[in-house]
């Protein structure tokens, strides 16, 4: 687990496991796309991201703007998505 100065750190009260959420996760989500969200266990966001990408590619060439919008939008929203995931799972925020 790499922690950045501006990272939010969440701790699982059951076992003490800690996870950091930072803007770097947005970069990882941009390059990983729906696979990044699937790896993090956010299946709904992975599915929505994949569907938007497929629809945009089917509307080629003008659909590329939709694809870029979805990828950049998800990259910007990734820290918020992960923060709400950890809160939903009952993890507590210990830093950030």
Beta strands, then each sheet from edge to edge (+ up, - down):
strand 1: 8-11
strand 2: 18-21
strand 3: 92-95
sheet 1: 2+ 1- 3+
end
